[in-house]
Amino acid sequence: MYDKDEFVERIENQIRVEEEYTKMLEDGRNRLARSKYLILIPLAMFLIAAAAFGLSSNNPGQVLILWIEGSFYLYMFYFFLMMIPSIGSDAKINIFDKKFRVYVMEFLRLANILRTVRRNPLTLVEFFWNAFLINTKPLVKGFTILYLIDLVCAVVMKLFDIIDWMMFFLLVVQIGVILLFYSRVTAAKPGTPGFFVGKPLPDADIFDVRNLKAWLYVGIFCIFTCLIIVGAMFFPGMTLGQFLRDISLVPGQYPLLLALILITQGLILRYFQGVESRKLMNTLNEHHLSVLKEDLLPRVSRSEPEDLPGLKREFLLFIMNKLMVQEFFYRFPAYTLMPNLLLALDPVAQEILTETGEEKSLKDML
């Protein structure tokens, strides 16, 4: 366990890391400005290919069908693309604080890791949930634009009898559920309860008649929210399969046009993700620096030895959410928050987390 002076040094080092991230966010403004013009290249190629296809084909409505097909493929696989590390970037912020072999050796101390997780299960779940919310928020604008275009495509296809009422209804419902899900993500505030229940849970016994109405509301709201999550995250693949069967289109039937659609949609989504994530991470980074400089560091400097375990746990949980940057050849940067759970493999971190434990209940997270 490190002493007070080393603790202060660790906080000061973390401040330098956050300040370095501030510089990356500032530089990101120029990189995003350069990136947006690259979207015009595949967009222009797609428009030319679509016009040529419409003039040469007896069924120009296939372009609208392919646009919707592409948007569903992108929706299902974009999160995997977000996991690709930076390529051709000078970003020096990595998730690994040590050499990977050190983490492997520490991981073999499985008993200590399991003990740490068992003492802090809700804390670790909360890190994943907050990271999910924060990293999903920047996707809202891009997906909203794409699916509003999908809605227009669906209306046009119905007007020209390219799809029947049942297929039109299925597309509208699926698009509506996805947009509703992202509206909930936009309204949610990471780190605070309320995503599932919408209002504070009563403190009294669930069987208390006075709280029956509140718990009934909570139950209905939880079911409604879970249906939205399931509908938005797991049903698009089924909807796409039914859509392709209904309009008798073989996936990849028009590979060039579909590829241009996927590239265009992907770059549009990536650009808006970069713009929105930069705004979000800038706010978050300013908050991190404010807490470290104006709150945590002064409290540690004047703390007594008996105060250090609680302060160390607070600092450890604070830095477990790590600000990251991902970009490709200095273009299309996206800024994310990674739950740095590898930190929990560190023996000192395990000792801090296990000794102090957590005082949380599932109700506090809802």
C-alpha positions as CSV (number, residue, x, y, z in Angstrom):
1,M,0.0,0.0,0.0
2,Y,1.5,3.3,-1.0
3,D,2.0,6.2,1.4
4,K,0.5,9.7,1.4
5,D,3.4,11.3,-0.6
6,E,3.1,8.7,-3.3
7,F,-0.6,9.1,-3.3
8,V,-0.2,12.8,-4.0
9,E,2.3,12.0,-6.8
10,R,-0.2,9.6,-8.4
11,I,-2.9,12.2,-8.4
12,E,-0.6,14.8,-10.0
13,N,0.4,12.3,-12.6
14,Q,-3.3,11.6,-13.4
15,I,-3.8,15.4,-13.8
16,R,-1.0,15.4,-16.4
17,V,-2.7,12.6,-18.2
18,E,-6.0,14.5,-18.3
19,E,-4.3,17.7,-19.5
20,E,-2.7,15.7,-22.3
21,Y,-6.2,14.5,-23.3
22,T,-7.3,18.1,-23.3
23,K,-4.7,18.8,-26.0
24,M,-5.9,15.9,-28.1
25,L,-9.5,17.2,-27.8
26,E,-8.4,20.6,-29.1
27,D,-6.4,19.0,-32.0
28,G,-9.5,16.9,-32.7
29,R,-11.4,20.0,-33.8
30,N,-9.1,20.4,-36.9
31,R,-9.0,16.7,-37.6
32,L,-12.8,16.5,-37.7
33,A,-13.0,19.6,-39.9
34,R,-10.7,17.8,-42.4
35,S,-12.6,14.6,-42.1
36,K,-16.0,15.8,-43.1
37,Y,-14.9,16.6,-46.7
38,L,-13.8,13.0,-47.1
39,I,-17.5,12.0,-46.8
40,L,-18.2,13.7,-50.0
41,I,-16.1,11.2,-52.0
42,P,-18.2,8.1,-51.4
43,L,-21.4,10.1,-51.3
44,A,-20.7,11.5,-54.8
45,M,-19.8,8.0,-56.0
46,F,-22.9,6.5,-54.5
47,L,-25.2,9.2,-56.1
48,I,-23.6,8.6,-59.5
49,A,-23.9,4.8,-59.2
50,A,-27.5,5.1,-58.0
51,A,-28.4,7.4,-60.9
52,A,-26.7,5.0,-63.4
53,F,-28.5,2.1,-61.8
54,G,-31.8,3.9,-61.9
55,L,-31.5,4.7,-65.6
56,S,-30.3,1.2,-66.6
57,S,-32.6,-0.8,-64.4
58,N,-36.3,-1.6,-64.6
59,N,-36.5,-1.4,-60.8
60,P,-34.9,1.8,-59.5
61,G,-36.6,1.2,-56.2
62,Q,-33.8,-1.3,-55.4
63,V,-31.6,1.7,-54.4
64,L,-34.0,2.5,-51.6
65,I,-34.1,-1.2,-50.6
66,L,-30.3,-1.3,-50.5
67,W,-30.1,1.9,-48.5
68,I,-32.4,0.3,-45.8
69,E,-30.5,-3.0,-46.0
70,G,-27.2,-1.1,-45.5
71,S,-28.4,0.9,-42.5
72,F,-29.5,-2.3,-40.7
73,Y,-26.1,-4.0,-41.4
74,L,-24.4,-0.9,-40.1
75,Y,-26.6,-0.9,-37.0
76,M,-25.8,-4.5,-36.2
77,F,-22.0,-4.3,-36.8
78,Y,-21.0,-0.8,-36.0
79,F,-20.2,-1.5,-32.3
80,F,-17.7,-4.1,-33.4
81,L,-16.0,-1.5,-35.7
82,M,-15.7,0.8,-32.7
83,M,-13.4,-1.8,-31.1
84,I,-10.8,-1.5,-33.8
85,P,-7.7,0.3,-32.3
86,S,-6.3,3.5,-33.8
87,I,-4.4,3.1,-37.0
88,G,-1.8,5.6,-38.2
89,S,-2.4,7.8,-35.1
90,D,-0.1,9.7,-32.8
91,A,-2.5,9.3,-29.9
92,K,-0.5,7.9,-27.0
93,I,-3.3,7.2,-24.5
94,N,-3.7,3.4,-24.2
95,I,-5.9,1.2,-22.0
96,F,-2.9,-0.8,-20.8
97,D,-0.9,1.0,-18.1
98,K,1.7,-1.8,-18.0
99,K,3.1,-4.5,-20.3
100,F,0.4,-7.0,-21.2
101,R,2.5,-9.9,-19.8
102,V,2.3,-8.3,-16.4
103,Y,-1.5,-8.3,-16.5
104,V,-1.4,-11.9,-17.6
105,M,0.7,-12.9,-14.6
106,E,-1.5,-10.9,-12.3
107,F,-4.7,-12.4,-13.8
108,L,-3.4,-15.8,-12.7
109,R,-4.0,-14.8,-9.2
110,L,-7.6,-15.6,-9.8
111,A,-8.6,-16.0,-6.2
112,N,-7.8,-12.4,-5.3
113,I,-9.6,-11.1,-8.5
114,L,-12.8,-13.1,-7.7
115,R,-12.7,-11.8,-4.1
116,T,-12.4,-8.2,-5.4
117,V,-15.3,-8.7,-7.8
118,R,-17.4,-10.4,-5.1
119,R,-16.9,-7.4,-2.7
120,N,-17.7,-4.9,-5.5
121,P,-20.1,-6.4,-8.0
122,L,-22.5,-3.5,-8.3
123,T,-19.6,-1.0,-8.6
124,L,-18.1,-2.9,-11.5
125,V,-21.5,-3.3,-13.2
126,E,-22.0,0.4,-12.8
127,F,-18.8,1.1,-14.6
128,F,-19.9,-1.0,-17.6
129,W,-23.3,0.6,-17.7
130,N,-22.1,4.2,-17.4
131,A,-19.4,3.5,-20.1
132,F,-22.2,2.0,-22.3
133,L,-24.4,5.1,-21.9
134,I,-21.6,7.6,-22.4
135,N,-20.2,5.9,-25.5
136,T,-23.7,5.4,-27.0
137,K,-24.8,9.1,-26.7
138,P,-22.5,10.3,-29.5
139,L,-24.2,7.8,-31.9
140,V,-27.6,9.3,-31.4
141,K,-27.4,12.0,-34.0
142,G,-25.9,9.9,-36.7
143,F,-28.3,7.0,-36.3
144,T,-31.2,9.4,-36.1
145,I,-30.3,10.9,-39.4
146,L,-29.9,7.5,-41.1
147,Y,-33.1,6.1,-39.8
148,L,-35.1,9.2,-40.6
149,I,-33.9,8.7,-44.2
150,D,-34.9,5.0,-43.9
151,L,-38.4,6.2,-42.8
152,V,-38.6,8.4,-45.9
153,C,-37.4,5.4,-48.1
154,A,-40.1,3.2,-46.5
155,V,-42.9,5.7,-47.2
156,V,-41.7,6.1,-50.9
157,M,-41.6,2.4,-51.4
158,K,-45.1,2.0,-50.0
159,L,-46.4,4.7,-52.2
160,F,-45.0,2.9,-55.3
161,D,-46.1,-0.5,-54.0
162,I,-42.6,-1.9,-53.7
163,I,-43.5,-3.3,-50.2
164,D,-46.8,-4.3,-48.7
165,W,-48.5,-2.9,-45.7
166,M,-47.2,-5.6,-43.4
167,M,-43.6,-4.9,-44.4
168,F,-44.1,-1.2,-44.1
169,F,-45.6,-1.6,-40.7
170,L,-42.6,-3.8,-39.6
171,L,-40.1,-1.3,-40.8
172,V,-41.8,1.7,-39.2
173,V,-42.1,-0.1,-35.9
174,Q,-38.5,-1.3,-35.9
175,I,-37.2,2.2,-36.8
176,G,-39.5,3.7,-34.2
177,V,-38.2,1.4,-31.4
178,I,-34.6,2.2,-32.4
179,L,-35.2,6.0,-32.3
180,L,-37.1,5.6,-29.0
181,F,-34.2,3.7,-27.5
182,Y,-31.8,6.4,-28.5
183,S,-34.1,9.1,-27.2
184,R,-33.9,7.3,-23.8
185,V,-30.1,7.2,-24.1
186,T,-30.1,11.0,-24.8
187,A,-32.2,11.7,-21.7
188,A,-30.2,9.4,-19.4
189,K,-27.6,10.9,-17.2
190,P,-24.7,8.5,-16.6
191,G,-23.8,8.0,-12.9
192,T,-27.4,8.7,-11.7
193,P,-30.3,6.3,-11.4
194,G,-33.5,6.7,-13.4
195,F,-32.9,5.0,-16.8
196,F,-35.1,2.1,-15.8
197,V,-37.7,3.5,-13.4
198,G,-38.1,7.1,-14.3
199,K,-38.6,8.2,-10.7
200,P,-37.0,7.4,-7.3
201,L,-38.0,4.1,-5.8
202,P,-39.8,4.2,-2.4
203,D,-37.8,3.4,0.7
204,A,-40.5,1.5,2.5
205,D,-41.4,-2.1,2.2
206,I,-42.6,-3.1,-1.3
207,F,-45.7,-4.7,0.3
208,D,-46.7,-1.5,2.0
209,V,-50.1,-0.5,0.6
210,R,-49.1,3.1,0.5
211,N,-46.3,2.3,-1.9
212,L,-48.2,-0.2,-4.1
213,K,-49.0,2.5,-6.7
214,A,-45.4,3.6,-6.9
215,W,-44.1,0.1,-7.3
216,L,-46.8,-0.7,-9.9
217,Y,-45.5,2.3,-11.9
218,V,-41.9,1.2,-11.5
219,G,-42.8,-2.3,-12.7
220,I,-44.6,-1.1,-15.8
221,F,-41.8,1.4,-16.6
222,C,-39.1,-1.3,-16.2
223,I,-41.0,-3.7,-18.5
224,F,-41.5,-0.9,-21.1
225,T,-37.8,0.0,-20.9
226,C,-36.6,-3.6,-21.2
227,L,-38.9,-4.1,-24.3
228,I,-37.3,-1.0,-25.9
229,I,-33.8,-2.3,-25.2
230,V,-34.6,-5.8,-26.5
231,G,-36.4,-4.4,-29.6
232,A,-33.6,-1.9,-30.4
233,M,-30.6,-4.3,-29.8
234,F,-31.8,-7.8,-30.7
235,F,-34.6,-7.6,-33.2
236,P,-33.1,-5.6,-36.1
237,G,-31.4,-8.7,-37.4
238,M,-34.8,-10.5,-37.5
239,T,-36.4,-7.4,-39.2
240,L,-33.7,-7.3,-41.8
241,G,-34.1,-11.0,-42.6
242,Q,-37.8,-10.6,-43.0
243,F,-37.2,-7.5,-45.1
244,L,-34.8,-9.3,-47.5
245,R,-37.2,-12.3,-47.8
246,D,-40.2,-10.1,-48.4
247,I,-38.6,-8.1,-51.3
248,S,-36.7,-11.2,-52.7
249,L,-33.3,-9.5,-52.5
250,V,-30.3,-11.7,-52.0
251,P,-27.7,-10.0,-49.7
252,G,-24.8,-8.8,-51.9
253,Q,-26.8,-8.9,-55.1
254,Y,-25.5,-5.5,-56.0
255,P,-22.1,-5.5,-54.2
256,L,-20.7,-2.3,-55.5
257,L,-23.8,-0.2,-54.7
258,L,-24.2,-1.9,-51.3
259,A,-20.5,-1.2,-50.6
260,L,-20.8,2.5,-51.5
261,I,-23.9,2.7,-49.3
262,L,-22.2,1.1,-46.3
263,I,-19.1,3.3,-46.7
264,T,-21.2,6.5,-47.0
265,Q,-23.4,5.6,-44.1
266,G,-20.4,4.5,-42.0
267,L,-18.5,7.7,-42.6
268,I,-21.6,9.9,-41.9
269,L,-22.1,8.0,-38.6
270,R,-18.4,8.2,-37.7
271,Y,-18.2,11.9,-38.3
272,F,-21.2,12.7,-36.1
273,Q,-19.9,10.3,-33.5
274,G,-16.6,12.2,-33.5
275,V,-18.3,15.6,-33.2
276,E,-20.6,14.6,-30.5
277,S,-18.1,12.5,-28.5
278,R,-15.6,15.4,-28.6
279,K,-18.2,17.6,-27.0
280,L,-19.1,15.0,-24.4
281,M,-15.5,14.1,-23.5
282,N,-14.5,17.7,-23.3
283,T,-17.2,18.3,-20.6
284,L,-16.2,15.0,-18.9
285,N,-12.5,15.9,-19.1
286,E,-13.1,19.3,-17.6
287,H,-15.0,17.7,-14.8
288,H,-12.2,15.2,-14.2
289,L,-9.6,18.0,-14.0
290,S,-11.8,20.0,-11.7
291,V,-12.3,17.2,-9.2
292,L,-8.7,16.2,-9.2
293,K,-7.2,19.7,-8.8
294,E,-9.8,21.4,-6.7
295,D,-11.3,18.6,-4.6
296,L,-9.4,15.4,-4.3
297,L,-5.8,16.7,-4.3
298,P,-6.5,19.3,-1.5
299,R,-8.3,16.7,0.6
300,V,-5.5,14.3,0.3
301,S,-2.9,16.9,1.1
302,R,-4.6,17.8,4.4
303,S,-5.8,14.2,5.2
304,E,-4.9,12.1,8.3
305,P,-3.6,8.5,7.9
306,E,-7.0,7.1,8.8
307,D,-8.6,9.0,5.9
308,L,-6.3,7.6,3.2
309,P,-8.1,4.2,2.6
310,G,-11.4,5.9,1.7
311,L,-9.6,8.6,-0.4
312,K,-7.6,5.9,-2.3
313,R,-10.8,4.0,-3.1
314,E,-12.4,7.2,-4.4
315,F,-9.4,8.0,-6.6
316,L,-9.2,4.4,-7.8
317,L,-12.8,4.4,-8.9
318,F,-12.4,7.8,-10.5
319,I,-9.5,6.7,-12.7
320,M,-11.1,3.3,-13.5
321,N,-13.1,5.1,-16.3
322,K,-10.4,6.0,-18.8
323,L,-10.7,8.5,-21.6
324,M,-9.5,7.2,-24.9
325,V,-9.2,8.3,-28.5
326,Q,-9.6,6.2,-31.7
327,E,-8.8,7.5,-35.2
328,F,-7.6,6.3,-38.6
329,F,-4.6,8.1,-40.1
330,Y,-5.4,11.4,-38.4
331,R,-9.0,11.4,-39.6
332,F,-12.4,10.6,-38.1
333,P,-11.3,10.7,-34.5
334,A,-13.8,9.3,-31.9
335,Y,-13.5,9.8,-28.2
336,T,-14.6,7.1,-25.9
337,L,-14.7,6.1,-22.2
338,M,-13.3,2.7,-21.4
339,P,-13.9,0.9,-18.1
340,N,-10.3,0.3,-17.1
341,L,-11.1,-2.9,-15.2
342,L,-7.5,-4.1,-15.9
343,L,-6.7,-1.7,-13.1
344,A,-8.5,-4.1,-10.8
345,L,-5.8,-6.7,-11.6
346,D,-3.3,-4.6,-9.8
347,P,-2.5,-6.1,-6.3
348,V,-2.6,-2.6,-4.7
349,A,-6.0,-1.9,-6.3
350,Q,-7.3,-5.2,-5.2
351,E,-6.3,-4.5,-1.7
352,I,-8.0,-1.1,-1.7
353,L,-11.2,-2.3,-3.3
354,T,-11.4,-5.5,-1.1
355,E,-10.7,-3.7,2.2
356,T,-13.1,-0.8,1.7
357,G,-15.8,-2.8,-0.1
358,E,-19.0,-1.2,-1.4
359,E,-22.1,0.1,0.2
360,K,-24.6,-0.1,-2.7
361,S,-27.9,-1.8,-3.4
362,L,-29.4,-2.7,-6.8
363,K,-32.2,-0.2,-6.1
364,D,-29.6,2.7,-6.1
365,M,-28.6,1.8,-9.7
366,L,-32.0,1.7,-11.2
